[in-house]
C-alpha cells in the first residue's frame, strides 16, 4: 500500500508540499464538547481578536512567508457570527491569496456571501459518523445536531465553494475503521454530486487539552499510515493534510506516502503568534519553526509551495463586484507595522 500510495502521489502531485497556518480568531464557543479546550463548560478566559490584533497576527504570518491562512473560531454566533467572519475575510483578502475557514456550520446563502468576500475553502469535520458516539461527546449547543452538521458539505457544494475539507477526529469512537469508511463514502458522494469542487481529507487524532477525556481508542501510527495510503489509493486527486498535532518525526516519514499539505509553526489560541497567553484549543506536537519545517522539506527534495491560488482565479472577485453590504478599501494597512 505504501509503495502504491507513494507512486500515485508522485504521479499526480510531484514532490511538492503546500504549507499553511491556522489563525485562531476566537475561543468563544456555545457548545459543550468533552474533547475540546474551547468547550463552554471549561472555565477559561475567552478572547476574540479585534481589528488591530487580527492585523498583528496577519503581519507575523506574512513575515514567515505564508500566503495560505486558515481562519479558526469556536462556534459562537453572537461573538463570531457571519458579520465578524466576513469582516475578517475582507480585512485579510488583500494580503493572502488563499483564505479558508473552520467555523460553525452556516447556511448555503451565507457561504455564497462569504465566497464573494474571498473565501476559498471550508473545513467542516463531522468528528464521528457514529450517531451514538456523536451524542455522547456533543452534549450541548447547535453542534449536538448531528444531521445539521452532516448536511453542511451539501450546502457548501450548492454555494459553489472552491474546496471542502472533510475528516474525523480519531479517538472519539472505538471502531475507527467504520468512521474512516463513512468519511470516504461521504467524500465520494460529494465528488459525484459537486464535481466542480475540490476536496481534502485530514486525519486528526485526539490531543491533550483543557477538560480532556481519555480516547475511546488509540489510533496507532501504523493505523494512521494505513488510513493515508488507503485514501490515496481510493482517490488519486484527493488533497491529504497533516497538521502539527503529529510529531515532527512522524510527519517527516509520512511525506512520501500521500501527504500534499501541512501546517507549520502553528498556534492554536487567539493571538498566539503575538505571544498572547489565551488558552490553546489543544497542544501541538510538532513545535518546529516555519523555517525549520521548510528547510527539512527542501532537504528531503520537496518544493515548498506557499501560493497555489490567486485572486484573478476567482470568477466572483469581490474587488470587481459592487456589494451594498460591504465596503472595500483599496488602501492596505502596513502589515510590517501591525506585525
ROMILO-19677 format. One record per residue: residue in one letter; x, y, z negated of N, C-alpha, C in turn. Coordinates in steps of 0.2 Angstrom, whole numbers, plus 5000, padded with zeros to 4 digits. Example, Ala and Ser with C-alpha at 12.3 -4.5 7.8 and 13.67 -1.06 7.14 Angstrom:
! ROMILO-19677
  type   n.x   n.y   n.z  ca.x  ca.y  ca.z   c.x   c.y   c.z
     a  5066  4972  4961  5062  4978  4961  5066  4984  4961
     s  5064  4989  4965  5068  4995  4964  5064  5000  4961
This chain:
! ROMILO-19677
  type   n.x   n.y   n.z  ca.x  ca.y  ca.z   c.x   c.y   c.z
     x  5004  4994  5000  5000  5000  5000  5004  5006  5000
     x  5010  5006  4996  5014  5012  4996  5017  5014  5002
     x  5020  5008  5006  5023  5009  5012  5018  5012  5017
     x  5012  5009  5018  5007  5011  5022  5005  5019  5021
     x  5004  5020  5014  5002  5027  5012  5007  5032  5014
     x  5013  5030  5013  5019  5035  5015  5019  5036  5022
     x  5018  5031  5026  5018  5031  5034  5013  5036  5036
     x  5007  5035  5034  5001  5038  5036  5002  5046  5034
     x  5004  5047  5028  5005  5054  5026  5010  5058  5030
     x  5016  5054  5031  5021  5057  5036  5019  5059  5043
     x  5015  5054  5045  5012  5055  5052  5007  5061  5052
     x  5003  5062  5047  4998  5067  5048  5001  5074  5045
     x  5004  5074  5040  5006  5080  5036  5014  5082  5037
     x  5018  5077  5039  5025  5078  5039  5028  5078  5032
     x  5034  5081  5031  5037  5082  5025  5036  5089  5022
     x  5030  5091  5021  5028  5097  5018  5023  5097  5012
     x  5025  5101  5007  5020  5101  5001  5018  5108  5000
     x  5012  5110  5000  5009  5116  4998  5009  5117  4991
     x  5012  5123  4988  5012  5125  4981  5006  5130  4980
     x  5003  5129  4974  4998  5134  4972  4998  5135  4965
     x  4995  5140  4962  4995  5141  4955  4988  5143  4953
     x  4986  5140  4947  4979  5142  4944  4980  5148  4940
     x  4975  5152  4941  4975  5159  4937  4968  5159  4933
     x  4969  5158  4927  4964  5157  4922  4961  5164  4921
     x  4955  5165  4922  4951  5172  4921  4948  5173  4914
     x  4946  5167  4912  4942  5167  4906  4941  5160  4902
     x  4941  5160  4896  4940  5154  4892  4933  5154  4889
     x  4929  5159  4891  4922  5159  4889  4918  5153  4892
     x  4914  5150  4888  4910  5144  4890  4904  5143  4886
     x  4898  5141  4890  4892  5140  4886  4891  5132  4885
     x  4895  5128  4888  4894  5121  4887  4898  5118  4881
     x  4895  5112  4879  4899  5108  4874  4901  5102  4877
     x  4907  5101  4878  4910  5095  4882  4916  5093  4877
     x  4916  5087  4875  4920  5084  4870  4927  5083  4872
     x  4929  5085  4878  4936  5084  4880  4939  5090  4883
     x  4936  5096  4881  4939  5102  4884  4940  5107  4879
     x  4946  5110  4879  4948  5115  4874  4944  5122  4874
     x  4940  5123  4880  4936  5129  4880  4929  5127  4878
     x  4927  5121  4876  4921  5119  4873  4918  5124  4868
     x  4911  5126  4869  4908  5131  4865  4909  5129  4857
     x  4909  5123  4856  4910  5121  4849  4917  5122  4846
     x  4922  5124  4850  4928  5125  4847  4929  5132  4845
     x  4931  5133  4838  4932  5140  4835  4938  5143  4838
     x  4938  5146  4844  4944  5149  4847  4943  5156  4848
     x  4948  5160  4849  4947  5167  4851  4945  5167  4859
     x  4940  5170  4861  4938  5170  4868  4941  5176  4871
     x  4943  5175  4878  4946  5181  4881  4944  5180  4889
     x  4942  5186  4891  4941  5187  4899  4945  5193  4901
     x  4949  5191  4907  4953  5196  4909  4949  5202  4912
     x  4952  5208  4910  4949  5214  4913  4953  5216  4920
     x  4951  5221  4923  4954  5223  4930  4962  5223  4929
     x  4964  5227  4924  4971  5228  4924  4975  5222  4922
     x  4972  5218  4918  4975  5211  4916  4975  5206  4922
     x  4970  5207  4926  4970  5202  4932  4975  5204  4937
     x  4976  5211  4938  4982  5213  4942  4989  5212  4940
     x  4989  5212  4933  4996  5210  4930  4997  5203  4931
     x  4992  5198  4930  4993  5191  4932  4995  5190  4939
     x  4991  5193  4943  4992  5193  4950  4999  5195  4952
     x  5002  5200  4950  5008  5203  4951  5014  5198  4949
     x  5013  5195  4944  5018  5190  4941  5018  5184  4946
     x  5012  5181  4948  5012  5176  4953  5014  5177  4960
     x  5013  5184  4962  5016  5186  4968  5023  5186  4968
     x  5026  5188  4963  5033  5188  4962  5036  5181  4962
     x  5033  5176  4960  5035  5170  4960  5035  5167  4967
     x  5031  5170  4972  5031  5168  4979  5024  5165  4981
     x  5019  5164  4976  5013  5161  4978  5009  5165  4982
     x  5005  5162  4987  5001  5165  4991  4994  5161  4991
     x  4994  5156  4987  4988  5152  4986  4986  5152  4979
     x  4981  5155  4977  4979  5155  4970  4972  5152  4968
     x  4972  5148  4963  4965  5145  4961  4963  5149  4955
     x  4957  5152  4956  4954  5156  4950  4950  5151  4946
     x  4951  5151  4939  4948  5146  4935  4944  5150  4929
     x  4938  5148  4927  4935  5151  4922  4931  5145  4918
     x  4929  5146  4912  4924  5142  4909  4918  5144  4912
     x  4912  5140  4910  4906  5141  4913  4901  5145  4908
     x  4902  5152  4910  4898  5157  4906  4895  5162  4911
     x  4888  5161  4912  4885  5165  4917  4885  5172  4915
     x  4885  5173  4908  4884  5180  4906  4891  5184  4906
     x  4896  5181  4904  4903  5184  4904  4906  5184  4911
     x  4906  5178  4914  4909  5177  4920  4905  5174  4926
     x  4899  5178  4927  4894  5177  4932  4897  5178  4939
     x  4892  5178  4943  4893  5180  4951  4897  5186  4952
     x  4894  5192  4948  4897  5198  4950  4905  5198  4948
     x  4906  5195  4942  4913  5195  4940  4918  5191  4944
     x  4915  5185  4947  4919  5181  4951  4920  5185  4958
     x  4915  5188  4960  4915  5192  4967  4920  5198  4966
     x  4920  5201  4960  4924  5207  4959  4932  5204  4959
     x  4933  5199  4956  4940  5196  4956  4942  5194  4962
     x  4938  5191  4966  4940  5189  4973  4941  5195  4977
     x  4937  5200  4977  4938  5206  4981  4945  5210  4979
     x  4946  5210  4972  4952  5213  4970  4959  5209  4972
     x  4958  5203  4973  4964  5199  4974  4965  5197  4982
     x  4960  5198  4986  4960  5196  4993  4965  5200  4997
     x  4967  5206  4995  4972  5210  4999  4979  5207  4998
     x  4980  5203  4993  4987  5201  4991  4988  5193  4992
     x  4983  5189  4992  4984  5182  4993  4980  5180  4999
     x  4983  5175  5003  4980  5173  5009  4975  5168  5008
     x  4975  5164  5002  4971  5159  5001  4968  5159  4994
     x  4962  5160  4993  4959  5160  4986  4954  5155  4985
     x  4955  5151  4980  4950  5146  4978  4947  5147  4971
     x  4942  5144  4970  4939  5145  4963  4937  5138  4960
     x  4937  5138  4953  4935  5132  4950  4931  5135  4944
     x  4924  5136  4945  4920  5139  4940  4913  5135  4940
     x  4908  5138  4936  4902  5135  4936  4899  5134  4942
     x  4895  5128  4944  4891  5127  4950  4887  5133  4951
     x  4886  5135  4958  4882  5141  4959  4877  5138  4965
     x  4872  5143  4966  4868  5142  4972  4871  5143  4979
     x  4868  5140  4984  4870  5140  4990  4871  5147  4993
     x  4866  5151  4992  4867  5158  4994  4872  5162  4990
     x  4874  5160  4984  4879  5163  4980  4886  5161  4983
     x  4887  5155  4985  4893  5153  4988  4894  5157  4995
     x  4889  5157  4999  4889  5161  5005  4891  5168  5004
     x  4889  5171  4999  4890  5178  4997  4898  5179  4995
     x  4900  5174  4991  4907  5174  4989  4912  5173  4995
     x  4910  5169  5000  4914  5167  5006  4915  5174  5010
     x  4910  5178  5010  4911  5185  5013  4916  5189  5009
     x  4918  5187  5003  4922  5191  4999  4929  5188  4999
     x  4930  5183  5004  4937  5180  5004  4938  5173  5001
     x  4932  5170  4999  4933  5163  4996  4934  5158  5001
     x  4939  5154  5000  4942  5149  5004  4939  5142  5002
     x  4940  5140  4996  4939  5133  4994  4936  5134  4987
     x  4932  5128  4985  4929  5127  4979  4931  5120  4976
     x  4933  5120  4970  4934  5114  4967  4929  5112  4962
     x  4925  5107  4963  4920  5105  4958  4920  5098  4957
     x  4923  5096  4951  4924  5089  4949  4918  5086  4945
     x  4916  5080  4947  4910  5078  4944  4912  5075  4937
     x  4918  5074  4936  4921  5072  4929  4920  5064  4929
     x  4914  5062  4929  4912  5055  4930  4906  5054  4933
     x  4905  5048  4937  4899  5047  4941  4895  5042  4937
     x  4897  5040  4931  4893  5036  4927  4888  5040  4922
     x  4882  5040  4924  4877  5044  4921  4877  5044  4913
     x  4878  5037  4910  4878  5036  4903  4884  5040  4900
     x  4889  5039  4903  4896  5042  4901  4895  5049  4901
     x  4893  5052  4907  4892  5059  4908  4888  5062  4902
     x  4882  5059  4900  4878  5062  4895  4882  5061  4888
     x  4886  5056  4887  4889  5055  4881  4895  5061  4880
     x  4898  5063  4885  4903  5068  4885  4901  5076  4886
     x  4895  5077  4889  4892  5083  4890  4886  5084  4886
     x  4887  5087  4880  4882  5087  4875  4877  5093  4875
     x  4879  5099  4878  4875  5105  4878  4877  5109  4884
     x  4872  5113  4886  4874  5118  4892  4872  5115  4898
     x  4872  5120  4903  4870  5118  4910  4874  5112  4913
     x  4880  5111  4911  4884  5106  4914  4882  5099  4912
     x  4877  5099  4907  4874  5092  4905  4869  5090  4910
     x  4868  5094  4915  4863  5092  4920  4867  5088  4925
     x  4867  5082  4925  4871  5078  4930  4869  5079  4937
     x  4863  5079  4939  4860  5080  4946  4862  5087  4948
     x  4862  5092  4944  4863  5099  4947  4871  5099  4949
     x  4875  5096  4945  4882  5096  4947  4884  5092  4953
     x  4880  5086  4953  4881  5081  4958  4879  5084  4965
     x  4874  5088  4965  4872  5091  4972  4876  5098  4974
     x  4881  5100  4969  4885  5106  4971  4889  5105  4978
     x  4892  5100  4979  4896  5100  4986  4891  5100  4992
     x  4885  5098  4991  4880  5099  4996  4878  5106  4997
     x  4878  5110  4992  4877  5117  4993  4883  5121  4996
     x  4888  5118  4994  4895  5121  4997  4895  5120  5004
     x  4893  5114  5006  4893  5112  5013  4888  5116  5017
     x  4882  5117  5015  4877  5121  5018  4879  5128  5018
     x  4883  5131  5014  4886  5138  5014  4891  5139  5018
     x  4894  5133  5021  4900  5134  5026  4906  5135  5022
     x  4907  5134  5016  4914  5135  5013  4919  5131  5016
     x  4925  5133  5017  4930  5130  5021  4933  5124  5018
     x  4933  5123  5012  4936  5117  5009  4933  5116  5002
     x  4931  5109  5001  4928  5107  4995  4933  5102  4991
     x  4934  5103  4985  4939  5099  4981  4935  5094  4976
     x  4936  5088  4977  4932  5083  4973  4937  5079  4968
     x  4934  5076  4963  4938  5072  4959  4934  5070  4952
     x  4937  5065  4949  4935  5063  4942  4940  5064  4937
     x  4938  5065  4931  4943  5066  4925  4944  5059  4922
     x  4949  5056  4924  4950  5049  4922  4952  5048  4914
     x  4948  5044  4911  4949  5043  4904  4942  5044  4900
     x  4937  5047  4904  4930  5048  4901  4926  5041  4901
     x  4928  5037  4906  4924  5031  4907  4928  5025  4908
     x  4926  5019  4905  4931  5013  4904  4932  5011  4911
     x  4927  5010  4915  4928  5007  4922  4930  5013  4927
     x  4936  5015  4927  4939  5020  4931  4939  5018  4938
     x  4939  5012  4940  4939  5010  4947  4932  5011  4950
     x  4926  5011  4946  4920  5012  4948  4919  5020  4950
     x  4922  5024  4945  4922  5031  4946  4926  5033  4953
     x  4931  5030  4954  4935  5031  4960  4931  5029  4966
     x  4928  5023  4966  4924  5021  4971  4919  5026  4973
     x  4915  5029  4968  4910  5033  4969  4912  5040  4972
     x  4918  5042  4969  4921  5048  4972  4923  5047  4979
     x  4925  5042  4981  4927  5041  4988  4920  5040  4992
     x  4915  5037  4990  4909  5036  4993  4906  5043  4994
     x  4906  5047  4989  4904  5054  4989  4907  5058  4995
     x  4914  5058  4995  4918  5062  5000  4916  5059  5007
     x  4915  5053  5008  4914  5050  5014  4907  5053  5017
     x  4902  5053  5012  4895  5055  5014  4896  5063  5016
     x  4900  5067  5012  4900  5074  5013  4904  5075  5020
     x  4909  5071  5021  4913  5072  5028  4908  5071  5034
     x  4904  5066  5033  4900  5064  5039  4894  5070  5040
     x  4892  5073  5034  4887  5077  5035  4889  5085  5036
     x  4895  5086  5033  4898  5093  5034  4904  5092  5037
     x  4905  5091  5043  4911  5089  5046  4915  5095  5048
     x  4913  5101  5047  4917  5106  5049  4921  5108  5042
     x  4920  5105  5037  4923  5107  5030  4929  5102  5029
     x  4934  5105  5026  4940  5101  5024  4939  5098  5017
     x  4942  5093  5015  4941  5090  5009  4948  5088  5005
     x  4948  5089  4999  4954  5087  4995  4951  5083  4989
     x  4956  5079  4986  4954  5075  4981  4960  5075  4975
     x  4958  5076  4969  4963  5076  4964  4961  5070  4959
     x  4966  5069  4955  4966  5063  4950  4968  5065  4943
     x  4965  5070  4940  4967  5072  4933  4966  5067  4928
     x  4970  5066  4924  4970  5062  4918  4969  5066  4912
     x  4965  5064  4907  4964  5067  4900  4971  5070  4897
     x  4971  5076  4895  4977  5079  4892  4975  5081  4885
     x  4980  5082  4880  4978  5084  4874  4976  5091  4874
     x  4971  5093  4870  4968  5100  4870  4964  5100  4863
     x  4962  5107  4861  4959  5108  4855  4952  5104  4855
     x  4951  5101  4849  4945  5096  4848  4945  5090  4852
     x  4951  5088  4854  4952  5082  4859  4949  5076  4856
     x  4947  5072  4861  4944  5065  4860  4949  5060  4862
     x  4950  5054  4859  4954  5049  4862  4951  5046  4869
     x  4955  5045  4874  4952  5042  4880  4948  5036  4880
     x  4943  5035  4883  4940  5028  4884  4944  5023  4886
     x  4949  5025  4891  4953  5020  4894  4959  5024  4896
     x  4965  5021  4896  4971  5024  4898  4973  5022  4905
     x  4973  5027  4909  4974  5026  4916  4982  5026  4917
     x  4985  5020  4918  4992  5020  4918  4995  5023  4924
     x  5002  5024  4924  5005  5027  4930  5004  5023  4936
     x  5005  5016  4935  5004  5011  4941  4997  5012  4944
     x  4992  5013  4940  4985  5014  4942  4984  5020  4946
     x  4987  5026  4944  4987  5032  4947  4990  5031  4954
     x  4996  5028  4955  4999  5026  4961  4994  5023  4966
     x  4991  5018  4963  4986  5014  4967  4980  5018  4970
     x  4978  5022  4965  4972  5027  4967  4975  5031  4973
     x  4980  5034  4973  4983  5039  4978  4984  5035  4984
     x  4987  5029  4984  4988  5026  4990  4981  5023  4993
     x  4977  5021  4989  4970  5019  4992  4967  5024  4995
     x  4967  5030  4992  4963  5036  4995  4966  5038  5002
     x  4973  5038  5002  4977  5040  5008  4975  5035  5014
     x  4975  5028  5012  4973  5023  5017  4966  5024  5019
     x  4962  5025  5015  4955  5026  5016  4953  5032  5021
     x  4957  5038  5020  4956  5044  5023  4963  5047  5025
     x  4965  5047  5031  4971  5049  5033  4972  5057  5033
     x  4966  5060  5034  4966  5068  5034  4965  5071  5027
     x  4964  5067  5022  4962  5070  5015  4968  5073  5012
     x  4967  5079  5010  4972  5083  5006  4972  5080  4998
     x  4978  5078  4996  4978  5075  4989  4983  5079  4985
     x  4980  5081  4979  4983  5086  4975  4985  5083  4968
     x  4991  5085  4966  4993  5083  4959  4995  5089  4955
     x  4993  5090  4949  4994  5096  4945  4999  5094  4940
     x  5000  5100  4936  5006  5099  4931  5003  5096  4925
     x  4997  5093  4925  4995  5088  4920  5000  5082  4920
     x  5003  5080  4925  5008  5075  4926  5015  5077  4925
     x  5019  5072  4922  5026  5074  4921  5030  5075  4927
     x  5035  5079  4926  5040  5081  4932  5043  5074  4935
     x  5045  5069  4931  5047  5063  4934  5042  5060  4938
     x  5036  5059  4936  5031  5056  4939  5029  5059  4946
     x  5029  5066  4945  5027  5070  4951  5032  5069  4957
     x  5038  5069  4955  5043  5069  4960  5043  5062  4963
     x  5041  5057  4960  5041  5050  4963  5034  5049  4967
     x  5029  5053  4965  5023  5052  4969  5023  5056  4976
     x  5028  5060  4977  5028  5064  4983  5028  5060  4989
     x  5031  5054  4990  5031  5051  4996  5025  5047  4997
     x  5020  5046  4992  5015  5041  4993  5008  5044  4995
     x  5008  5051  4997  5002  5053  4999  5000  5060  4997
     x  5004  5063  4992  5003  5070  4990  5004  5075  4995
     x  5000  5080  4995  5001  5086  5000  5001  5092  4997
     x  4998  5093  4990  4998  5099  4987  4999  5098  4980
     x  5003  5103  4977  5005  5103  4970  5004  5110  4967
     x  5003  5110  4960  5003  5116  4957  5010  5117  4954
     x  5012  5123  4952  5019  5123  4949  5019  5129  4944
     x  5023  5129  4939  5023  5134  4934  5017  5136  4930
     x  5012  5131  4930  5005  5133  4928  5004  5135  4921
     x  5000  5140  4920  4997  5142  4913  4990  5141  4913
     x  4987  5138  4908  4980  5136  4908  4976  5140  4902
     x  4978  5146  4901  4975  5151  4897  4974  5158  4900
     x  4969  5161  4899  4969  5168  4902  4974  5173  4900
     x  4978  5176  4904  4983  5180  4903  4990  5176  4901
     x  4990  5170  4903  4996  5165  4901  5002  5167  4904
     x  5002  5170  4911  5008  5172  4914  5011  5178  4911
     x  5007  5182  4908  5010  5188  4905  5011  5187  4897
     x  5012  5180  4896  5014  5178  4889  5008  5180  4884
     x  5002  5180  4886  4996  5180  4881  4995  5174  4878
     x  4993  5174  4871  4993  5168  4867  4986  5165  4866
     x  4982  5167  4871  4975  5164  4870  4975  5156  4871
     x  4970  5153  4869  4971  5146  4869  4970  5143  4876
     x  4975  5138  4877  4975  5135  4884  4970  5129  4884
     x  4967  5128  4890  4962  5123  4891  4965  5116  4890
     x  4971  5115  4891  4974  5108  4890  4982  5109  4890
     x  4985  5105  4887  4993  5105  4888  4995  5103  4895
     x  5000  5106  4898  5003  5104  4904  5008  5099  4902
     x  5011  5095  4907  5016  5090  4906  5022  5092  4909
     x  5021  5095  4916  5027  5097  4920  5028  5104  4918
     x  5033  5106  4914  5034  5113  4912  5040  5116  4916
     x  5042  5113  4921  5047  5116  4925  5045  5123  4928
     x  5049  5128  4929  5048  5134  4933  5046  5133  4940
     x  5043  5138  4943  5041  5138  4950  5048  5137  4954
     x  5053  5140  4953  5059  5139  4957  5062  5133  4956
     x  5062  5130  4950  5064  5123  4949  5060  5118  4953
     x  5054  5118  4953  5050  5114  4957  5051  5115  4965
     x  5052  5121  4967  5053  5122  4974  5060  5120  4976
     x  5065  5120  4972  5072  5118  4973  5072  5110  4973
     x  5068  5107  4969  5068  5100  4969  5064  5097  4975
     x  5059  5101  4977  5056  5099  4984  5061  5099  4990
     x  5064  5105  4990  5069  5106  4995  5075  5101  4995
     x  5077  5099  4989  5082  5094  4989  5080  5087  4991
     x  5073  5086  4990  5071  5080  4992  5069  5080  5000
     x  5070  5085  5003  5069  5085  5010  5062  5088  5012
     x  5059  5091  5008  5052  5094  5009  5052  5101  5011
     x  5048  5103  5015  5047  5110  5017  5042  5113  5012
     x  5043  5118  5008  5038  5121  5003  5034  5126  5007
     x  5027  5125  5007  5023  5129  5011  5019  5133  5006
     x  5020  5140  5006  5017  5145  5002  5011  5147  5005
     x  5010  5147  5012  5005  5150  5015  5003  5146  5021
     x  4996  5144  5021  4994  5140  5026  4987  5142  5029
     x  4985  5148  5027  4979  5151  5029  4980  5159  5030
     x  4976  5162  5034  4977  5169  5035  4970  5172  5035
     x  4970  5179  5033  4963  5182  5034  4960  5182  5041
     x  4965  5182  5046  4962  5183  5053  4959  5176  5055
     x  4959  5171  5051  4956  5165  5052  4949  5165  5050
     x  4947  5169  5046  4940  5170  5043  4936  5173  5048
     x  4931  5169  5050  4926  5171  5055  4922  5177  5052
     x  4920  5177  5046  4916  5182  5042  4921  5186  5038
     x  4926  5189  5041  4931  5193  5037  4928  5199  5033
     x  4928  5199  5027  4925  5203  5023  4927  5211  5024
     x  4933  5212  5027  4935  5218  5028  4932  5221  5035
     x  4930  5216  5039  4927  5218  5045  4919  5219  5045
     x  4916  5217  5040  4909  5217  5039  4907  5223  5034
     x  4901  5226  5035  4898  5230  5030  4894  5226  5025
     x  4895  5228  5019  4891  5224  5014  4889  5229  5009
     x  4882  5230  5008  4879  5236  5004  4881  5235  4997
     x  4882  5228  4995  4883  5227  4988  4890  5227  4985
     x  4895  5228  4990  4902  5228  4988  4905  5233  4992
     x  4909  5237  4988  4913  5242  4992  4921  5240  4992
     x  4924  5240  4997  4931  5238  4998  4935  5244  4999
     x  4941  5244  4996  4945  5249  4997  4951  5247  5001
     x  4953  5251  5005  4959  5250  5010  4965  5251  5007
     x  4965  5254  5001  4972  5255  4997  4973  5249  4992
     x  4979  5247  4992  4981  5242  4987  4985  5245  4981
     x  4983  5243  4975  4987  5245  4969  4994  5242  4970
     x  4998  5245  4967  5005  5242  4967  5006  5236  4962
     x  5006  5230  4965  5007  5224  4960  5014  5224  4957
     x  5019  5227  4959  5025  5227  4956  5025  5231  4949
     x  5020  5236  4949  5019  5239  4943  5015  5235  4938
     x  5009  5232  4941  5005  5228  4937  5008  5222  4934
     x  5013  5220  4938  5017  5214  4936  5022  5215  4931
